[in-house]
C-alpha cells in the first residue's frame, strides 16, 4: 500500500508453559493520518500469512500529550456490537495505561491479547516518529488557505473548516481543539424591566460542513454544556472549555451584532415618544402610526402572550359583545371582579392580587384560564405559574408579565405555600421587590390571579388579596353556560377585543396613566363604609376603573348601547360592592364595618333586583324599582325619603341572607346605627329622640293618613357617579 510504513517487531510469544518459544513477525502498517483530527490509523496483523486475522487501531490525540485508542477487527467498527475496545485518554508510553486498555482486549479478543500487547509496546516507542514523518509529508489535497489565524500566540490558535486548532511544538504538529467551529452572530441584550436585563448569544455552528443556528444564554456560554444538544452528538472538543470559548469569541469579532430587545409584555414608551403595548409578536401602537420595528424576546411562560392582527370594525364589535358572556358564568360577585381584573391589568400596574378560593372541581382555575385568554388565545394550564415553584422564580416570572394577568395555581395552605403567598402578595401589594440578581426591584407588574382550596391565614395577608369565594352549591355552575364560555375563550374573540381596547388607549396613554389614580379614589369613596380595612376600597376603585374604561370603549365601537353601558356599570357596582362586603370577615371584625352602609347597599340591591320600590307622593307611582313589589316608602322632594321601618328592615334582612351578608341583628340595632351616623353620613334627617316618645321614627301625614316613617336623606338610595 502506498505511503505505508512497516514496523517489524520480533518477539518471543510465550503461549503457555507447555509450548516452546518461537519468533513471530507482527507488521504494524500506517494506513492513514488525518491532520485535522490528528488521528493515526494502523493496520495490525499477527503474521504475513494470507487471510490472517487483522485489526484496525485508531490512535487519536487528546490535548497536548494524551491519546485515545480504538481497536476493532478488520474494518468492522460497530460500537453497538460490543466488539470495540476503547480507552480513556492515556499516555501510550506508560505501561500501566496500556495494561488497563489490554483488560478490554483480553475480554473481547482473548486469543489475540499477547501479540496485540507487543504491538502496543512497539507503538509506544515508534508512534511519535510515524506521526512526525506523516506531518512532514503534509496531507494530500488540503488547502490551508482556509486557515484563519486567531492569535499570534502563544498559544497560536486557528479557525479551520474542520474546527479549531492550536499550533504545536517544534515538530510543527498541530493540536486539534475541536471538530466544530462557531461564530456568535448576535449578542442580544434583553431588557426585562427597570435596570434588569439578560443576555443571549445567537450562534452559528459548523461541523462537517453542516450548519446549525441556535440561541444560548450568555451565562451558559463558557460552560459549553450546549455543544451536545445544539451542535450534535458527534461534536467534541479536546481542550479546556475556556480555550474553546476564547476561539469562538475571537472568531466572532467581525460578525457579531449587538442588539437590544424587550423581554416583557405591556406598556413602554418608545424612543419616538409613542406608547406601545408589547406582546410576543410585536407591539400594539397608536392607529395610523408607523409599525413597531424593535425586537421582542419572550420565552417560557411569556411565549403564548400573543395578540392577533387588528380586526375589522364589525369583527371587533362582535368580539367585544361576545366577551360579556363571562360576566354571567358564575354569580356576579365572583365573575365580574375577575373579568374586571383583566380590564384593569391592561391599563397598567396594580397593587393587589385576586384570590379564587373554593373546592376542587368547581371550575375556578378553568375560569381563570378563560379570562387570561384576553392576552393570548392559546393560554392554558402549561402557561400558569404554580406554588410549587420557588417564590423568587414566581416573582421574576410575574415581573416580566407586565400589564397582564398571571395565573398562579394550586395554593394548598402548607407552610411552604403560606410563605410563598405572603411573599408574592406583599411584593405585589407594596409594589416593590427585592434587589437581587442585579440592581433594582423586580415586583410583579401585572395582576396575579391566585387559586386555591383554603383561605390564607392573617389579616395583613388577606388585606393584600381580593378573595372571590366559589361555592359547590346548586345554581353556581351551569354546565352548558360553562361550555359556551370555554368555547368563546378559545375562538380568538377575547384577544381580538383586548387588542382593540389597547389600541384605543395607545394614542393618549400618557394622559390615561395620569388620571387612573384620581378615578380610583373617586370610586373608592363609594364603598368606604362597606369595608373594614383601608386597602379594600382602593381595590374596588381599581376594578371599577377597569370596568368604566372597558364600557366606554365598548360603547365607542358600537358593541353596546348607552342604556346597556349604564346597566353594565350598575351591575358591576353591585357585584363589586358585594365582593367588598364579603372581604370583611377576612380582614377584620365585622363590628368594624359601617352597618348603615351595608344596610344601604342591600336595600339598593333589592330595588335593582325588583324586590322593592320607592314611590313618589302617590304610592302607585314608582320612582325607584318595580311597582308590583314591596313598597318601601315615599320620596317627596325636596324634603327627602320617608321609608316604612318594618318593611325596610324586612327587605334588608331577606337580601342580606340572599347575598350572604351580615346586617344589624335587630330593627333596634339598625336604628341605633342610624343615630350614631348623624354628623358622619347624615342619612337620618329628623327623629323624635328628644321627645317623650324617644323614637328614631317620626310621624308624618302622607296620602291623607298619618304614617310612622324613617326620615332619610335622598342620598341614602342614590348611586354616587
Secondary structure, 3 states (H helix, E strand, C coil): CCCCCEEEEEEECCCCCCCCCCEEEEEEEEEEEECCCCEEEEEEECCCCCCCCEEEEEEEEECCCEEEEEEEECCCCCHHHCCCEECCCECCCCHHHHHHHHHHHHHHCHHHHHHHHHHHHHHHHHHHHHHHHHHHHCCCCCCHHHCEECCCCCCCEEEECCEEEEECCCCCCEEECECCEEEEEEEEEEEEECCEEEEEEEEEEEECCEEEEEEEEHHHHCCCCCHHHHHCCCCCECCCHHHHHHHHHHHCCCCCEEEEEECCCEEEECCCCCEEEEECCEEECCCCCCCCCCCECCCHHHCCCCCCCCCCHHHHHHHHHHHHHHHHCCCHHHHHHHHHHHHHHHHCCCCCEEEEECCCCCCHHHHHHHHHHHHCCCCCHHHCEECCCCHHHHHHHHHHCCCCEEEEEEECCCHHHHHHHHHHHHHHHCCCCCCCCCCCCCCCCCEEEEEECCCCCCHHHHHHEEEEECCCCCCCCCHHHHHHHHHHHHCCHHHHHHHHHHHHHHCCHHHHHHHHHHHHHHHHHHCCCCCCCHHHHHHHHHHHHHHHHHHHHHHHCCCCCHHHHHHHHHHHHHHHHHHHHHHHHHHCCHHHCCHHHHHHHHHHHHHHCCCEEEECCCCCCEEEECCCCEEEEEEECCCEEEECHHHHHHHHHHHHHHCCCCCCCCHHHHHHHHHHCCCCCCCEEECECCCCCCECCEEEEECCEEEEEEEECHHHHCCCC
